[in-house]
Amino acid sequence: MALISIVMGSDSDMPVMKKAAQVLDEFGVAYEMRIISAHREPGVFFDYAQGAEERGVKVIIAGAGMAAHLPGMCAALFPLPVIGIPMHTTSLGGRDSLYSIVQMPSGIPVATVAIGGAKNAALLALKMLAISDSALLGKLKDYTVKMKEEVEAKDARLQEVGHAAY
């Protein structure tokens, strides 16, 4: 059973969205991944979003560009958390996507990460699940330690070779 659903409106979003899937794979958390257009196939989209809770989904990660309706519509139909990932766009650099996702009407919240921020979206979804999953919480704490150790190793290398050789 998928605990997290990753959804995008176009396969052009896949290079970003697969980064969320990679994080979930690293943590061993089950997910589903779909390409569904809220505008081009509204019936399919409504079935997807309204049926997510019944499928066992606890968090939806939705990526969208331009008008970026997908995350907000997920939030309108799905009673649990939705995390929106604004996609970079050629016309406005993703600001259009960001504003569309972050400026939701009162009562329809969407947690929003940075433009193209799929890795953080996955980590935020995992933190939401970890509220009631102590094993997952332990993995997240280990991940934090690993990040710290990576930075320390990079600094140690810099101190050894000097900044000019780095």
Contact map, one row per residue, 1 for C-alpha under 8 A:
1110000000000000000000000000011000000000000000000000001110000000000000000000000000000000000000000000000000000000000000000000000000000000000000000000000000000000000000
1111100000000000000000000000111100000000000000000000001110000000000000000000000000000000000000000000000000000000000000000000000000000000000000000000000000000000000000
1111100000000000000000000000111000000000000000000000000111100000000000000000000000000000000000000000000000000000000000000000000000000000000000000000000000000000000000
0111110000000000000000000000111100000000000000000000000011111000000000000000000000000000000000000000000000000000000000000000100000000000000000000000000000000000000000
0111111000000000000000000000001111000000000000000001000010111000000000000000000000000000000000000000000000000000000000000000000000000000000000000000000000000000000000
0001111100000000100110000000001111000000000000000000000000011110000000000000000000000000000000000000000000000000000000000000000000000000000000000000000000000000000000
0000111110000000000000000000000011110000000000000000000000011110000000000000000000000000000000000000000000000000000000000000000000000000000000000000000000000000000000
0000011111101100100000000000000001111000000000000000000000000111000001000000000000000000000000000000000000000000000000000000000000000000000000000000000000000000000000
0000001111101000000000000000000000111100000000000000000000000011000001000000000000000000000000000000000000000000000000000000000000000000000000000000000000000000000000
0000000111111100000000000000000000111000000000000000000000000000000000000000000000000000000000000000000000000000000000000000000000000000000000000000000000000000000000
0000000111111100000000000000000000100000000000000000000000000000000000000000000000000000000000000000000000000000000000000000000000000000000000000000000000000000000000
0000000001111110000000000000000000000000000000000000000000000000000000000000000000000000000000000000000000000000000000000000000000000000000000000000000000000000000000
0000000111111111100000000000000000000000000000000000000000000011000000000000000000000010000000000000000000000000000000000000000000000000000000000000000000000000000000
0000000101111111110000000000000000000000000000000000000000000000000000000000000000000000000000000000000000000000000000000000000000000000000000000000000000000000000000
0000000000011111111000000000000000000000000000000000000000000000000000000000000000000000000000000000000000000000000000000000000000000000000000000000000000000000000000
0000000000001111111100000000000000000000000000000000000000000000000000000000000000000010000000000000000000000000000111000000000000000000000000000000000000000000000000
0000010100001111111110000000000000000000000000000000000000000010000000000000000000000000000000000000000000000000000001000000000000000000000000000000000000000000000000
0000000000000111111111000000000000000000000000000000000000000000000000000000000000000000000000000000000000000000000001000000000000000000000000000000000000000000000000
0000000000000011111111100000000000000000000000000000000000000000000000000000000000000000000000000000000000000000000001100000000000000000000000000000000000000000000000
0000010000000001111111110000000000000000000000000000000000000000000000000000000000000000000000000000000000000000000001111100000000000000000000000000000000000000000000
0000010000000000111111111000001000000000000000000000000000000000000000000000000000000000000000000000000000000000000000000100000000000000000000000000000000000000000000
0000000000000000011111111100000000000000000000000000000000000000000000000000000000000000000000000000000000000000000000000000000000000000000000000000000000000000000000
0000000000000000001111111110000000000000000000000000000000000000000000000000000000000000000000000000000000000000000000100110000000000000000000000000000000000000000000
0000000000000000000111111111111000000000000000000000000000000000000000000000000000000000000000000000000000000000000000000100010000000000000000000000000000000000000000
0000000000000000000011111111110000000000000000000000000000000000000000000000000000000000000000000000000000000000000000000000000000000000000000000000000000000000000000
0000000000000000000001111111100000000000000000000000000000000000000000000000000000000000000000000000000000000000000000000000000000000000000000000000000000000000000000
0000000000000000000000111111100000000000000000000000000000000000000000000000000000000000000000000000000000000000000000000000000000000001001000000000000000000000000000
0000000000000000000000011111110000000000000000000000000000000000000000000000000000000000000000000000000000000000000000000000000000000000000000000000000000000000000000
0111000000000000000000011111111000000000000000000000000000000000000000000000000000000000000000000000000000000000000000000000000000000000000000000000000000000000000000
1111000000000000000000011001111100000000000000000000000000000000000000000000000000000000000000000000000000000000000000000000000000000000000000000000000000000000000000
1111110000000000000010010000111110000000000000000000000000000000000000000000000000000000000000000000000000000000000000000000000000000000000000000000000000000000000000
0101110000000000000000000000011111000000000000000000000000000000000000000000000000000000000000000000000000000000000000000000000000000000000000000000000000000000000000
0000111000000000000000000000001111100000000000000000000000000000000000000000000000000000000000000000000000000000000000000000000000000000000000000000000000000000000000
0000111100000000000000000000000111110000000000000000000000000000000000000000000000000000000000000000000000000000000000000000000000000000000000000000000000000000000000
0000001111100000000000000000000011111000000000000000000000000000000000000000000000000000000000000000000000000000000000000000000000000000000000000000000000000000000000
0000001111000000000000000000000001111100100110000000000000000000000000000000000000000000000000000000000000000000000000000000000000000000000000000000000000000000000000
0000000111000000000000000000000000111111110010000000000000000000000001000000000000000000000000000000000000000000000000000000000000000000000000000000000000000000000000
0000000010000000000000000000000000011111110011000000000000000000000011001000000000000000000000000000000000000000000000000000000000000000000000000000000000000000000000
0000000000000000000000000000000000001111110000000000000000000000000000000000000000000000000000000000000000000000000000000000000000000000000000000000000000000000000000
0000000000000000000000000000000000001111110000000000000000000000000000000000000000000000000000000000000000000000000000000000000000000000000000000000000000000000000000
0000000000000000000000000000000000011111111110000000000000000000000000000000000000000000000000000000000000000000000000000000000000000000000000000000000000000000000000
0000000000000000000000000000000000001111111111000000000000000000000000000000000000000000000000000000000000000000000000000000000000000000000000000000000000000000000000
0000000000000000000000000000000000000000111111100000000000000000000000000000000000000000000000000000000000000000000000000000000000000000000000000000000000000000000000
0000000000000000000000000000000000010000111111110000000000000000000000000000000000000000000000000000000000000000000000000000000000000000000000000000000000000000000000
0000000000000000000000000000000000011100111111111000000000000000000000000000000000000000000000000000000000000000000000000000000000000000000000000000000000000000000000
0000000000000000000000000000000000000100011111111100000000000000000000000000100000000000000000000000000000000000000000000000000000000000000000000000000000000000000000
0000000000000000000000000000000000000000001111111110000000000000000000000000000000000000000000000000000000000000000000000000000000000000000000000000000000000000000000
0000000000000000000000000000000000000000000111111111000000000000000000000000000000000000000000000000000000000000000000000000000000000000000000000000000000000000000000
0000000000000000000000000000000000000000000011111111000000000000000000000100110000000000000000000000000000000000000000000000000000000000000000000000000000000000000000
0000000000000000000000000000000000000000000001111111100000000000000000000000110000000000000000000000000000000000000000000000000000000000000000000000000000000000000000
0000000000000000000000000000000000000000000000111111111000000000000000000000000000000000000000000000000000000000000000000000000000000000000000000000000000000000000000
0000100000000000000000000000000000000000000000011111111110000000000000000000010000000000000000000000000000000000000000000000000000000000000000000000000000000000000000
0000000000000000000000000000000000000000000000000111111111000000000000000000011100000000000000000000000000000000000000000000000000000000000000000000000000000000000000
0000000000000000000000000000000000000000000000000011111110000000000000000000000000000000000000000000000000000000000000000000000000000000000000000000000000000000000000
1100000000000000000000000000000000000000000000000011111110000000000000000000000000000000000000000000000000000000000000000000000000000000000000000000000000000000000000
1110000000000000000000000000000000000000000000000001111111000000000000000000000000000000000000000000000000000000000000000000000000000000000000000000000000000000000000
1111100000000000000000000000000000000000000000000001111111110000000000000000000000000000000000000000000000000000000000000000000000000000000000000000000000000000000000
0011000000000000000000000000000000000000000000000000100111110000000000000000000110000000000000000000000000000000000000000000000010000000000000000000000000000000000000
0011100000000000000000000000000000000000000000000000000011111000000000000000000111100000000000000000000000000000000000000000100000000000000000000000000000000000000000
0001111000000000000000000000000000000000000000000000000011111100000000000100000111100000000000000000000000000000000000000000000000000000000000000000000000000000000000
0001111000000000000000000000000000000000000000000000000000111110000000100000000001111000000000000000000000000000000000001100100000000000000000000000000000000000000000
0000011100000000000000000000000000000000000000000000000000011111000001100100000001111000000000000000000000000000000000000000000000000000000000000000000000000000000000
0000011110001000100000000000000000000000000000000000000000001111100101100000000000011110000000000000000000000000000000000000000000000000000000000000000000000000000000
0000000110001000000000000000000000000000000000000000000000000111111111100000000000011110000000001000000000000000000000000000000000000000000000000000000000000000000000
0000000000000000000000000000000000000000000000000000000000000011111100000000000000000111100001011000000000000000000000000000000000000000000000000000000000000000000000
0000000000000000000000000000000000000000000000000000000000000001111100000000000000000010100001011001000000000000000000000000000000000000000000000000000000000000000000
0000000000000000000000000000000000000000000000000000000000000001111110000000000000000000000000011001000000000000000000000000000000000000000000000000000000000000000000
0000000000000000000000000000000000000000000000000000000000000011111111110000000000000100000000011101100000000000000000000000000000000000000000000000000000000000000000
0000000000000000000000000000000000000100000000000000000000000001001111111000000000000000000000000001100000000000000000000000000000000000000000000000000000000000000000
0000000110000000000000000000000000001100000000000000000000000111000111111100000000000000000000000000000000000000000000000000000000000000000000000000000000000000000000
0000000000000000000000000000000000000000000000000000000000001111000111111110000001111000000000000000100000000100000000000000000000000000000000000000000000000000000000
0000000000000000000000000000000000000000000000000000000000000000000111111111000000010000000000000000100100011100000000000000000000000000000000000000000000000000000000
0000000000000000000000000000000000000100000000000000000000000000000011111111100000000000000000000000000000000000000000000000000000000000000000000000000000000000000000
0000000000000000000000000000000000000000000000001000000000010100000001111111110001000000000000000000000000000000000000000000000000000000000000000000000000000000000000
0000000000000000000000000000000000000000000000000000000000000000000000111111111111000000000000000000000000011100000000000000000000000000000000000000000000000000000000
0000000000000000000000000000000000000000000000000000000000000000000000011111111000000000000000000000000000010000000000000000000000000000000000000000000000000000000000
0000000000000000000000000000000000000000000001001100000000000000000000001111111000000000000000000000000000000000000000000000000000000000000000000000000000000000000000
0000000000000000000000000000000000000000000000001101100000000000000000000111111111000000000000000000000000000000000000000000000000000000000000000000000000000000000000
0000000000000000000000000000000000000000000000000000100000000000000000000011111110000000000000000000000000000000000000000000000000000000000000000000000000000000000000
0000000000000000000000000000000000000000000000000000100001110000000000000010011111000000000000000000000000000000000000000000000000000000000000000000000000000000000000
0000000000000000000000000000000000000000000000000000000001110000000000000010011111100000000000000000000000000110000000000000000000000000000000000000000000000000000000
0000000000000000000000000000000000000000000000000000000000111100000000100110010111110000000000000000000000001110000000000000000000000000000000000000000000000000000000
0000000000000000000000000000000000000000000000000000000000111100000000100000000011111000000000000000000000000111100000001000100000000000000000000000000000000000000000
0000000000000000000000000000000000000000000000000000000000001111000000110000000001111100000000000000100000000111100000001000000000000000000000000000000000000000000000
0000000000000000000000000000000000000000000000000000000000001111000000100000000000111110000000000100100000000001111111001000000000000000000000000000000000000000000000
0000000000000000000000000000000000000000000000000000000000000011100100000000000000011111000001001100100000000001111110000000000000000000000000000000000000000000000000
0000000000001001000000000000000000000000000000000000000000000011110000000000000000001111100001001100000000000000001100000000000000000000000000000000000000000000000000
0000000000000000000000000000000000000000000000000000000000000000100000000000000000000111110111101000000000000000001100000000000000000000000000000000000000000000000000
0000000000000000000000000000000000000000000000000000000000000000110000000000000000000011111111111000000000000000000000000000000000000000000000000000000000000000000000
0000000000000000000000000000000000000000000000000000000000000000000000000000000000000001111111000000000000000000000000000000000000000000000000000000000000000000000000
0000000000000000000000000000000000000000000000000000000000000000000000000000000000000000111111000000000000000000000000000000000000000000000000000000000000000000000000
0000000000000000000000000000000000000000000000000000000000000000000000000000000000000001111111110000000000000000000000000000000000000000000000000000000000000000000000
0000000000000000000000000000000000000000000000000000000000000000000000000000000000000001111111110000000000000000000000000000000000000000000000000000000000000000000000
0000000000000000000000000000000000000000000000000000000000000000110000000000000000000111111111111100000000000000001000000000000000000000000000000000000000000000000000
0000000000000000000000000000000000000000000000000000000000000000000000000000000000000001100111111110000000000000001000000000000000000000000000000000000000000000000000
0000000000000000000000000000000000000000000000000000000000000000111100000000000000000000100111111111000000000000000000000000000000000000000000000000000000000000000000
0000000000000000000000000000000000000000000000000000000000000001111100000000000000000111100001111111100000000000001000000000000000000000000000000000000000000000000000
0000000000000000000000000000000000000000000000000000000000000000000100000000000000001110000001111111110000000001011000000000000000000000000000000000000000000000000000
0000000000000000000000000000000000000000000000000000000000000000000000000000000000000000000000111111111000000000000000000000000000000000000000000000000000000000000000
0000000000000000000000000000000000000000000000000000000000000000011110000000000000000000000000011111111100000000000000000000000000000000000000000000000000000000000000
0000000000000000000000000000000000000000000000000000000000000000000110110000000000011100000000001111111100000101000000000000000000000000000000000000000000000000000000
0000000000000000000000000000000000000000000000000000000000000000000000000000000000000000000000000111111100000111000000000000000000000000000000000000000000000000000000
0000000000000000000000000000000000000000000000000000000000000000000000000000000000000000000000000011111110000000000000000000000000000000000000000000000000000000000000
0000000000000000000000000000000000000000000000000000000000000000000000010000000000000000000000000001111111011100000000000000000000000000000000000000000000000000000000
0000000000000000000000000000000000000000000000000000000000000000000000000000000000000000000000000000001111111000000000000000000000000000000000000000000000000000000000
0000000000000000000000000000000000000000000000000000000000000000000000000000000000000000000000000000000111111000000000000000000000000000000000000000000000000000000000
0000000000000000000000000000000000000000000000000000000000000000000000000000000000000000000000000000000011111000000000000000000000000000000000000000000000000000000000
0000000000000000000000000000000000000000000000000000000000000000000000010011000000000000000000000000000111111100000000000000000000000000000000000000000000000000000000
0000000000000000000000000000000000000000000000000000000000000000000000010010000001000000000000000000000111111110000000000000000000000000000000000000000000000000000000
0000000000000000000000000000000000000000000000000000000000000000000000110010000011110000000000000000110100011111000000000000000000000000000000000000000000000000000000
0000000000000000000000000000000000000000000000000000000000000000000000000000000011110000000000000000010000001111100000000000000000000000000000000000000000000000000000
0000000000000000000000000000000000000000000000000000000000000000000000000000000000111100000000000100110000000111110000001000000000000000000000000000000000000000000000
0000000000000000000000000000000000000000000000000000000000000000000000000000000000111100000000000000000000000011111111011000000000000000000000000000000000000000000000
0000000000000000000000000000000000000000000000000000000000000000000000000000000000001100000000000100000000000001111110000000000000000000000000000000000000000000000000
0000000000000000000000000000000000000000000000000000000000000000000000000000000000001111000001101100000000000000111110000000000000000000000000000000000000000000000000
0000000000000001000000000000000000000000000000000000000000000000000000000000000000001111000000000000000000000000111111000000000000000000000000000000000000000000000000
0000000000000001000000000000000000000000000000000000000000000000000000000000000000001100000000000000000000000000111111111000000000000000000000000000000000000000000000
0000000000000001111100000000000000000000000000000000000000000000000000000000000000001000000000000000000000000000100111111100000000000000000000000000000000000000000000
0000000000000000001100100000000000000000000000000000000000000000000000000000000000000000000000000000000000000000000011111110000000000000000000000000000000000000000000
0000000000000000000100000000000000000000000000000000000000000000000000000000000000000000000000000000000000000000100011111111000000000000000000000000000000000000000000
0000000000000000000100000000000000000000000000000000000000001000000000000000000000111000000000000000000000000001100011111111100000000000000000000000000000000000000000
0000000000000000000110110000000000000000000000000000000000001000000000000000000000000000000000000000000000000000000001111111110000000000000000000000000000000000000000
0000000000000000000000100000000000000000000000000000000000000000000000000000000000000000000000000000000000000000000000111111111000000000000000000000000000000000000000
0000000000000000000000000000000000000000000000000000000000000000000000000000000000000000000000000000000000000000000000011111111100000000000000000000000000000000000000
0001000000000000000000000000000000000000000000000000000000101000000000000000000000100000000000000000000000000000000000001111111110000000000000000000000000000000000000
0000000000000000000000010000000000000000000000000000000000000000000000000000000000000000000000000000000000000000000000000111111111000001000100000000000000000000000000
0000000000000000000000000000000000000000000000000000000000000000000000000000000000000000000000000000000000000000000000000011111111100000100100000000000000000000000000
0000000000000000000000000000000000000000000000000000000000000000000000000000000000000000000000000000000000000000000000000001111111100000000000000000000000000000000000
0000000000000000000000000000000000000000000000000000000001000000000000000000000000000000000000000000000000000000000000000000111111111001000000000000000000000000000000
0000000000000000000000000000000000000000000000000000000000000000000000000000000000000000000000000000000000000000000000000000011111111111100000000000000000000000000000
0000000000000000000000000000000000000000000000000000000000000000000000000000000000000000000000000000000000000000000000000000001111111100100000000000000000000000000000
0000000000000000000000000000000000000000000000000000000000000000000000000000000000000000000000000000000000000000000000000000000011111100000000000000000000000000000000
0000000000000000000000000000000000000000000000000000000000000000000000000000000000000000000000000000000000000000000000000000000011111111100000000000000000000000000000
0000000000000000000000000000000000000000000000000000000000000000000000000000000000000000000000000000000000000000000000000000000001111111110000000000000000000000000000
0000000000000000000000000000000000000000000000000000000000000000000000000000000000000000000000000000000000000000000000000000000001001111111000000000000000000000000000
0000000000000000000000000010000000000000000000000000000000000000000000000000000000000000000000000000000000000000000000000000010011001111111100000000000000000000000000
0000000000000000000000000000000000000000000000000000000000000000000000000000000000000000000000000000000000000000000000000000001001101111111110000000000000000000000000
0000000000000000000000000000000000000000000000000000000000000000000000000000000000000000000000000000000000000000000000000000000000000111111111000000000000000000000000
0000000000000000000000000010000000000000000000000000000000000000000000000000000000000000000000000000000000000000000000000000000000000011111111100000000000000000000000
0000000000000000000000000000000000000000000000000000000000000000000000000000000000000000000000000000000000000000000000000000011000000001111111110000000000000000000000
0000000000000000000000000000000000000000000000000000000000000000000000000000000000000000000000000000000000000000000000000000000000000000111111111000000000000000000000
0000000000000000000000000000000000000000000000000000000000000000000000000000000000000000000000000000000000000000000000000000000000000000011111111100000000000000000000
0000000000000000000000000000000000000000000000000000000000000000000000000000000000000000000000000000000000000000000000000000000000000000001111111110000000000000000000
0000000000000000000000000000000000000000000000000000000000000000000000000000000000000000000000000000000000000000000000000000000000000000000111111111000000000000000000
0000000000000000000000000000000000000000000000000000000000000000000000000000000000000000000000000000000000000000000000000000000000000000000011111111100000000000000000
0000000000000000000000000000000000000000000000000000000000000000000000000000000000000000000000000000000000000000000000000000000000000000000001111111110000000000000000
0000000000000000000000000000000000000000000000000000000000000000000000000000000000000000000000000000000000000000000000000000000000000000000000111111111000000000000000
0000000000000000000000000000000000000000000000000000000000000000000000000000000000000000000000000000000000000000000000000000000000000000000000011111111100000000000000
0000000000000000000000000000000000000000000000000000000000000000000000000000000000000000000000000000000000000000000000000000000000000000000000001111111110000000000000
0000000000000000000000000000000000000000000000000000000000000000000000000000000000000000000000000000000000000000000000000000000000000000000000000111111111000000000000
0000000000000000000000000000000000000000000000000000000000000000000000000000000000000000000000000000000000000000000000000000000000000000000000000011111111100000000000
0000000000000000000000000000000000000000000000000000000000000000000000000000000000000000000000000000000000000000000000000000000000000000000000000001111111110000000000
0000000000000000000000000000000000000000000000000000000000000000000000000000000000000000000000000000000000000000000000000000000000000000000000000000111111111000000000
0000000000000000000000000000000000000000000000000000000000000000000000000000000000000000000000000000000000000000000000000000000000000000000000000000011111111100000000
0000000000000000000000000000000000000000000000000000000000000000000000000000000000000000000000000000000000000000000000000000000000000000000000000000001111111110000000
0000000000000000000000000000000000000000000000000000000000000000000000000000000000000000000000000000000000000000000000000000000000000000000000000000000111111111000000
0000000000000000000000000000000000000000000000000000000000000000000000000000000000000000000000000000000000000000000000000000000000000000000000000000000011111111110000
0000000000000000000000000000000000000000000000000000000000000000000000000000000000000000000000000000000000000000000000000000000000000000000000000000000001111111111001
0000000000000000000000000000000000000000000000000000000000000000000000000000000000000000000000000000000000000000000000000000000000000000000000000000000000111111111000
0000000000000000000000000000000000000000000000000000000000000000000000000000000000000000000000000000000000000000000000000000000000000000000000000000000000011111110000
0000000000000000000000000000000000000000000000000000000000000000000000000000000000000000000000000000000000000000000000000000000000000000000000000000000000001111111111
0000000000000000000000000000000000000000000000000000000000000000000000000000000000000000000000000000000000000000000000000000000000000000000000000000000000001111111111
0000000000000000000000000000000000000000000000000000000000000000000000000000000000000000000000000000000000000000000000000000000000000000000000000000000000000110111111
0000000000000000000000000000000000000000000000000000000000000000000000000000000000000000000000000000000000000000000000000000000000000000000000000000000000000000111111
0000000000000000000000000000000000000000000000000000000000000000000000000000000000000000000000000000000000000000000000000000000000000000000000000000000000000000111111
0000000000000000000000000000000000000000000000000000000000000000000000000000000000000000000000000000000000000000000000000000000000000000000000000000000000000100111111
